[in-house]
């Protein structure tokens, strides 16, 4: 256990420490937040085999540095406290004081551009987010931008605009509802795939990743891949020749002639490289959970499925952190493309408008990509999807306050288990077939099911033995059930709801104002 922690976290400190005088890891800096309610590791470097003492909140613990100078002490669980206190670390005749330390909840945010996007960029078009900036400072919210040697800072009018918009909105809501100090650590880069955020040692040892890649390789056409590489080079050379003739510089670099093999990076970066750069230094720092926003850029590994990549990423982060099954929240993709219970709610103000359903179910439904994230939630314990179908579309949704607050509501219901919080809309549980009728049962119905924007319940379809889909006549038949039938399907075999990328016509909600999640019984 100690060896794994040292290799995952203290090694980062070592690489920057130079002479091994007493030095805590950079996470243990002024204005830090320590995680409440669990053991809190504190680590750093010191003279080899020397004794180090950590004193904080009426606790004094002693650790001994190993032969390489690495030490780790563990504080016992503490209650939340907004009292500004000092942590003292001493050893080898040196004393380090860490000022303004609080105890509360610490969350890590990661992913690509929708997590990396800063408050300053989004507050211009998000009045509710802008209002949060105006209310700064927040003495009990602390911010950290991840990297090799990150440090904490208080959430002020200067620091908040530089921080992740969605993560700050998330943390501010938690602080408001829980009334405890909140620490937020972000490491995110726009346009990046999940494979670059998976710990490299997890990728290399993962039987599931290997199985995906092996299966893909069996049908992979190397000759076709070679032709595609040659076509890209030829197209670039043609464009470069024209640019030179026009007296301009060619755009971009000439494509490499190398064929990308199954299991290799497809995006020019290193598998696990972003984890090493932005996250590894935080490994071992006691946290409450993770908020993740990524998906548009896939896995970045040829032949690796996003479901597998994310499942192994979640497992790997938990394993290295040595906090089994810590909560892992992730934003559903794609964003928006569904109507909201009400656009008057600031969380859902950017939702798409309701529309009547098309004449027949979409020929290419397109629901698989969206359902991938529901599967990820169902297949991984304590992993919770943040539904985004009613939060507004576009690749970079403007309403980051809405996204952050929806994520906070998920955390309040599923992580903190607060009474009276309903953060999910209806989720498919089971179905039964009786003659030409299908009854679908849902969980997360809250105060019951309801139809919005139309007298007709839209979005359900049935398929018979021939596999052809037809719109179903649907009606709410109980607090948690919907009954389906169709004149075109005498013997139904499968049912689905909102099984499409664009589902603005699907209008089943619970009375708490949350949309039903898409499903199909074929999968």
C-alpha positions in Angstrom: 0.0 0.0 0.0 2.7 2.5 1.0 4.8 1.5 -2.0 2.0 2.2 -4.4 1.2 5.6 -2.9 4.9 6.6 -3.1 5.2 5.6 -6.7 2.0 7.4 -7.7 2.4 10.7 -5.7 5.6 11.3 -3.9 7.7 10.5 -7.0 6.3 13.8 -8.4 7.6 15.7 -5.4 11.0 14.0 -5.6 11.5 15.1 -9.2 11.3 18.7 -8.1 12.8 18.6 -4.7 16.6 18.8 -5.4 18.3 18.6 -2.0 16.3 16.6 0.4 15.6 19.3 3.0 12.2 19.1 4.7 9.6 20.0 2.0 5.9 19.1 1.9 4.3 18.4 -1.4 3.0 21.5 -3.1 -0.6 20.5 -2.4 0.2 21.3 1.3 0.3 25.1 0.8 -1.3 28.1 2.4 -5.2 28.2 1.9 -5.5 24.4 1.5 -8.7 22.5 2.2 -8.3 19.0 3.8 -11.0 16.4 3.2 -13.3 15.9 6.1 -14.5 12.5 7.4 -11.6 10.3 6.3 -7.9 9.7 6.8 -5.8 12.6 5.4 -2.4 11.7 4.0 0.3 14.4 4.2 3.5 13.8 2.4 6.8 15.2 1.1 10.5 14.8 1.2 13.1 15.2 4.0 16.6 13.9 4.8 16.7 10.1 4.4 15.7 8.2 7.5 14.8 11.4 9.4 11.8 11.9 11.5 9.0 14.3 10.4 6.2 15.6 12.6 2.8 17.0 11.4 0.7 18.9 13.8 -2.8 20.1 13.0 -6.2 20.5 14.7 -5.2 19.0 18.0 -3.4 16.1 16.3 0.3 15.4 16.2 1.6 12.5 14.0 5.1 11.4 13.3 6.5 9.7 10.2 9.9 8.5 9.2 11.4 9.3 5.8 12.6 6.3 3.9 16.1 5.8 2.4 15.2 8.0 -0.5 13.8 10.8 1.7 10.1 10.2 1.1 7.8 10.5 4.0 4.1 10.2 4.6 2.0 10.9 7.7 -1.7 10.4 8.1 -4.1 12.6 10.0 -7.2 10.9 11.5 -10.7 11.9 10.2 -11.7 15.4 11.1 -15.0 17.3 11.1 -15.6 20.2 8.7 -14.3 23.5 9.9 -14.1 27.0 8.3 -11.8 28.1 11.1 -8.5 29.3 9.6 -5.8 27.2 11.3 -2.1 26.5 10.9 -0.6 23.1 10.0 3.0 22.8 11.3 5.4 20.3 9.7 8.8 19.9 11.4 11.9 17.7 11.0 15.7 18.0 10.8 15.7 21.3 12.6 13.4 22.9 10.1 9.8 23.9 10.5 7.2 24.7 7.8 4.0 26.5 8.6 1.0 26.1 6.3 -1.4 28.9 7.0 -5.2 29.4 6.6 -6.0 25.6 6.4 -9.6 24.6 6.4 -11.4 21.2 6.5 -14.3 20.4 4.2 -14.8 18.6 0.9 -12.4 18.4 -2.0 -13.4 17.7 -5.6 -11.3 17.1 -8.7 -12.5 18.3 -12.1 -11.0 17.0 -15.4 -11.7 16.4 -19.0 -11.6 18.6 -22.1 -12.7 22.1 -23.2 -16.0 22.2 -21.4 -14.2 21.6 -18.1 -11.2 23.7 -19.0 -13.3 26.7 -20.1 -12.8 29.6 -17.7 -15.4 31.6 -15.8 -14.2 34.8 -17.6 -15.0 33.3 -21.0 -18.5 32.2 -20.1 -19.7 34.9 -17.7 -20.1 37.3 -20.6 -23.1 35.3 -21.9 -24.2 33.7 -18.6 -25.7 36.3 -16.2 -26.1 33.8 -13.3 -22.4 32.9 -13.6 -21.5 36.6 -13.8 -23.4 37.2 -10.6 -21.2 34.7 -8.8 -18.1 36.6 -9.8 -19.7 39.8 -8.5 -20.2 38.1 -5.1 -16.5 37.2 -4.7 -14.6 36.7 -2.5 -15.6 33.3 -1.2 -13.4 32.8 1.9 -14.3 29.1 2.3 -13.9 28.1 -1.3 -10.3 27.3 -2.4 -9.1 26.8 -6.0 -6.2 24.8 -7.5 -5.1 24.5 -11.1 -3.5 21.1 -11.5 0.0 20.4 -12.7 3.4 19.2 -11.4 3.5 21.7 -8.5 0.1 23.2 -7.9 -0.8 25.5 -5.0 -4.0 26.6 -3.4 -5.6 30.1 -3.6 -8.7 31.6 -2.1 -11.7 32.2 -4.5 -11.5 35.9 -5.1 -12.6 38.4 -7.7 -9.1 37.8 -9.3 -8.9 34.0 -9.1 -12.5 33.0 -9.9 -12.4 34.3 -13.5 -9.3 32.3 -14.2 -10.9 29.1 -13.0 -13.0 26.4 -14.6 -16.6 27.7 -15.1 -18.4 24.4 -14.6 -16.3 23.3 -11.7 -16.7 26.6 -9.9 -20.4 26.7 -10.4 -20.5 23.1 -9.0 -18.4 23.9 -6.0 -20.2 27.1 -5.2 -23.6 25.3 -5.1 -22.1 22.6 -2.9 -20.8 25.2 -0.6 -24.1 26.9 -0.5 -26.1 23.8 0.2 -23.7 22.0 2.6 -22.2 25.0 4.4 -18.8 23.5 4.5 -15.5 24.6 3.0 -15.0 23.4 -0.6 -11.6 22.7 -2.3 -11.6 22.5 -6.1 -8.7 21.0 -8.1 -8.9 21.2 -11.9 -6.8 19.6 -14.6 -8.4 19.8 -18.1 -7.3 20.5 -21.7 -9.5 21.3 -24.7 -9.8 18.8 -27.5 -8.3 15.9 -25.6 -9.4 12.2 -25.6 -10.1 10.0 -22.6 -7.1 7.7 -23.4 -4.7 10.5 -22.6 -6.2 10.9 -19.1 -6.1 7.2 -18.3 -3.1 6.3 -16.1 -0.6 4.7 -18.5 0.1 1.8 -16.2 -3.6 1.1 -16.1 -3.8 1.1 -19.9 -0.8 -1.2 -20.3 -2.2 -3.7 -17.8 -5.9 -3.6 -18.7 -7.3 -6.8 -20.1 -10.4 -4.9 -21.2 -8.5 -2.4 -23.2 -6.5 -5.2 -24.8 -9.6 -7.2 -25.6 -11.1 -4.1 -27.4 -8.0 -3.5 -29.4 -7.5 -7.2 -30.3 -11.1 -7.5 -31.5 -10.7 -4.3 -33.6 -7.4 -5.5 -35.1 -9.1 -8.7 -36.5 -11.1 -6.6 -38.9 -8.7 -3.7 -39.4 -7.7 -3.2 -43.0 -4.0 -2.2 -43.1 -4.0 -1.7 -46.9 -6.9 0.7 -46.5 -5.1 2.5 -43.7 -2.0 2.9 -45.9 -4.2 4.3 -48.7 -5.7 6.8 -46.3 -2.3 8.0 -45.2 -1.1 8.4 -48.8 -4.3 10.3 -49.7 -3.7 12.8 -46.8 -0.2 13.4 -47.8 -1.2 13.9 -51.5 -3.9 16.3 -50.5 -1.5 18.3 -48.3 1.2 18.4 -51.0 -1.4 19.7 -53.5 -2.6 22.4 -51.1 1.0 23.3 -50.3 1.9 23.6 -54.0 -1.0 26.0 -54.5 -0.1 28.0 -51.5 3.4 28.5 -52.7 2.2 29.5 -56.1 0.0 32.1 -54.4 3.0 33.4 -52.4 1.6 32.0 -49.2 3.0 29.6 -46.6 1.5 26.0 -46.6 -1.0 25.5 -43.8 -0.1 23.0 -41.1 2.6 20.3 -41.2 2.9 17.6 -43.7 1.1 14.5 -42.5 3.3 11.7 -41.2 3.8 8.7 -43.5 3.4 6.4 -40.5 0.4 4.1 -40.2 -1.3 4.3 -36.9 -1.6 0.7 -35.6 -4.4 -0.7 -33.4 -3.7 0.3 -29.8 -1.7 3.4 -30.7 -2.5 7.1 -30.2 -4.5 8.6 -33.0 -4.3 12.3 -31.9 -0.5 12.9 -31.7 -0.3 12.8 -28.0 0.8 10.2 -25.5 -1.6 7.7 -24.0 -1.7 8.6 -20.3 0.3 11.8 -20.9 -2.2 14.2 -19.6 -2.8 12.2 -16.5 0.9 12.3 -15.8 1.0 16.1 -16.4 -2.1 17.3 -14.7 -3.5 14.7 -12.3 -0.7 12.4 -11.0 0.6 15.0 -8.5 -2.8 15.1 -6.9 -3.0 11.3 -6.5 -3.3 10.4 -2.8 -4.6 13.8 -1.7 -7.8 12.9 0.1 -10.8 13.9 -2.0 -14.6 13.5 -1.9 -15.0 12.8 -5.6 -14.4 13.7 -9.3 -16.5 15.7 -11.8 -15.6 14.8 -15.4 -16.6 16.5 -18.7 -15.2 14.8 -21.8 -16.4 12.7 -24.7 -16.5 14.8 -27.9 -12.9 13.7 -28.7 -13.4 10.0 -28.0 -10.6 7.8 -26.7 -7.6 8.8 -28.9 -6.6 5.1 -29.1 -7.2 3.2 -32.3 -9.6 0.3 -31.6 -10.5 1.4 -28.0 -14.2 1.9 -27.2 -15.1 5.0 -25.1 -17.2 2.9 -22.7 -14.1 0.7 -22.0 -11.8 3.6 -21.9 -13.9 5.5 -19.3 -14.6 2.4 -17.2 -10.9 1.6 -17.0 -10.1 5.3 -16.3 -12.5 5.4 -13.4 -11.1 2.1 -12.1 -7.5 3.3 -12.5 -8.0 6.6 -10.8 -9.7 4.9 -7.8 -7.0 2.3 -7.6 -4.1 4.8 -7.7 -5.8 7.1 -5.3 -6.4 4.2 -2.9 -10.0 5.4 -2.3 -12.0 2.5 -3.6 -15.2 3.6 -5.4 -15.0 7.3 -4.7 -17.9 9.1 -6.5 -17.2 9.8 -10.1 -19.6 12.2 -11.8 -19.5 12.7 -15.6 -21.5 14.9 -18.0 -23.6 13.2 -20.6 -22.8 13.6 -24.2 -23.8 15.0 -26.6 -25.0 18.2 -25.0 -28.6 19.3 -25.3 -30.9 18.4 -28.2 -33.8 17.8 -25.9 -36.5 20.1 -24.6 -36.8 21.1 -21.0 -39.7 21.0 -18.5 -39.4 24.8 -18.4 -37.0 27.3 -19.9 -37.8 29.7 -17.1 -35.5 27.6 -14.8 -32.0 29.2 -15.0 -30.5 25.7 -15.1 -32.4 24.8 -18.3 -32.8 28.3 -19.8 -30.7 27.3 -22.9 -32.7 24.1 -23.7 -33.9 23.4 -27.2 -37.6 24.2 -28.0 -40.2 21.4 -28.0 -41.1 20.1 -31.5 -43.7 17.6 -32.8 -42.3 14.2 -33.5 -41.4 13.3 -37.2 -43.9 11.2 -39.2 -42.0 8.0 -38.3 -39.2 7.1 -36.0 -35.7 8.1 -37.3 -34.4 5.6 -39.8 -31.0 5.9 -38.2 -32.0 6.6 -34.6 -28.5 7.6 -33.3 -29.3 7.0 -29.6 -26.4 4.6 -29.1 -23.8 7.4 -28.5 -26.0 9.1 -25.9 -26.9 5.8 -24.2 -23.2 5.0 -23.8 -23.1 7.3 -20.9 -26.1 5.8 -19.3 -24.4 2.4 -19.6 -21.3 3.8 -18.0 -23.4 4.8 -15.0 -25.2 1.4 -14.8 -22.0 -0.6 -15.3 -19.7 1.2 -12.8 -20.6 1.5 -9.1 -20.8 5.0 -7.6 -20.4 6.5 -11.0 -23.2 9.1 -11.8 -24.1 10.6 -15.1 -25.1 14.3 -15.2 -28.0 14.4 -17.7 -27.5 17.2 -20.2 -30.3 16.7 -22.7 -32.2 19.7 -21.4 -29.3 22.0 -20.7 -28.7 23.4 -24.2 -26.9 22.1 -27.3 -23.7 23.2 -29.2 -20.2 21.7 -28.6 -19.5 24.4 -26.0 -22.8 25.1 -24.2 -23.1 28.7 -22.9 -24.9 27.8 -19.6 -22.0 26.6 -17.5 -23.8 27.7 -14.4 -26.6 25.3 -15.3 -24.3 22.4 -16.0 -22.4 22.9 -12.7 -25.7 23.2 -10.7 -27.1 20.1 -12.3 -24.0 18.2 -11.4 -24.3 19.6 -7.8 -27.8 18.3 -7.6 -26.7 14.9 -8.7 -24.0 15.0 -5.9 -26.6 16.1 -3.3 -28.9 13.2 -4.2 -26.4 10.4 -4.8 -23.2 11.3 -3.0 -24.5 13.2 0.0 -27.9 11.4 0.1 -29.8 14.5 1.1 -33.5 14.0 1.7 -35.9 15.6 -0.7 -33.5 16.0 -3.6 -34.6 14.6 -6.9 -31.8 15.1 -9.5 -32.7 12.5 -12.1 -35.6 12.1 -14.5 -37.3 8.7 -15.1 -34.9 5.9 -15.9 -36.0 2.6 -17.5 -36.2 -0.3 -15.0 -38.1 -3.1 -16.7 -40.9 -3.9 -19.2 -43.6 -6.5 -19.6 -45.5 -7.6 -22.7 -49.2 -8.6 -22.6 -50.6 -9.3 -26.0 -50.2 -6.2 -28.1 -49.5 -4.0 -25.1 -46.1 -3.2 -23.4 -45.9 -1.7 -19.9 -42.7 0.1 -19.1 -41.7 0.6 -15.5 -39.3 3.5 -14.4 -37.2 4.4 -11.4 -36.4 8.0 -10.4 -40.0 9.0 -10.9 -39.9 11.4 -7.9 -43.4 12.8 -7.4 -44.7 10.9 -10.5 -44.7 11.0 -14.3 -46.1 13.8 -16.4 -46.4 14.9 -20.0 -45.2 18.4 -21.0 -45.8 20.7 -23.9 -48.5 18.6 -25.6 -51.5 16.5 -24.7 -49.9 13.6 -26.5 -47.1 11.6 -24.9 -44.4 11.5 -27.6 -41.1 9.6 -28.0 -42.0 5.9 -27.5 -41.8 3.4 -30.4 -42.4 -0.4 -30.7 -40.9 -3.0 -33.0 -42.2 -6.5 -33.8 -40.5 -9.6 -35.0 -39.5 -7.9 -38.2 -37.5 -5.2 -36.3 -39.3 -2.3 -38.0 -40.0 0.6 -35.6 -43.4 2.3 -35.4 -44.5 5.2 -33.1 -46.4 3.9 -30.1 -49.6 5.2 -28.6 -48.4 5.9 -25.1 -50.2 6.8 -21.9 -49.2 7.1 -18.2 -50.8 4.2 -16.5 -49.4 4.6 -12.9 -47.0 6.6 -10.8 -44.1 4.8 -12.4 -45.5 3.1 -15.5 -46.3 3.9 -19.1 -48.5 1.7 -21.3 -47.6 1.3 -25.0 -49.4 -0.1 -28.1 -49.4 0.4 -31.8 -51.9 -0.6 -34.5 -48.8 -1.4 -36.7 -47.3 -3.8 -34.2 -49.6 -6.7 -33.2 -46.9 -8.7 -31.4 -44.4 -6.3 -29.9 -40.9 -7.5 -29.2 -39.0 -4.3 -28.3 -39.7 -0.8 -27.0 -37.7 2.4 -27.0 -37.9 6.0 -25.9 -36.2 9.1 -27.3 -33.7 6.8 -29.2 -32.2 9.6 -31.3 -29.5 12.1 -31.2 -32.0 15.0 -31.6 -34.9 14.2 -29.3 -36.7 17.6 -28.9 -40.0 15.8 -29.5 -39.7 13.4 -26.5 -41.8 14.9 -23.6 -41.9 12.5 -20.7 -40.8 14.0 -17.4 -41.2 13.5 -13.7 -43.2 16.1 -11.8 -40.0 17.3 -10.3 -39.1 18.8 -13.7 -36.6 16.3 -15.0 -36.6 14.5 -18.4 -36.8 10.8 -18.9 -33.6 9.2 -20.1 -33.5 7.4 -23.5 -33.6 3.7 -23.6 -34.1 0.7 -25.9 -34.9 -2.8 -24.9 -32.8 -4.1 -27.8 -29.5 -3.4 -26.0 
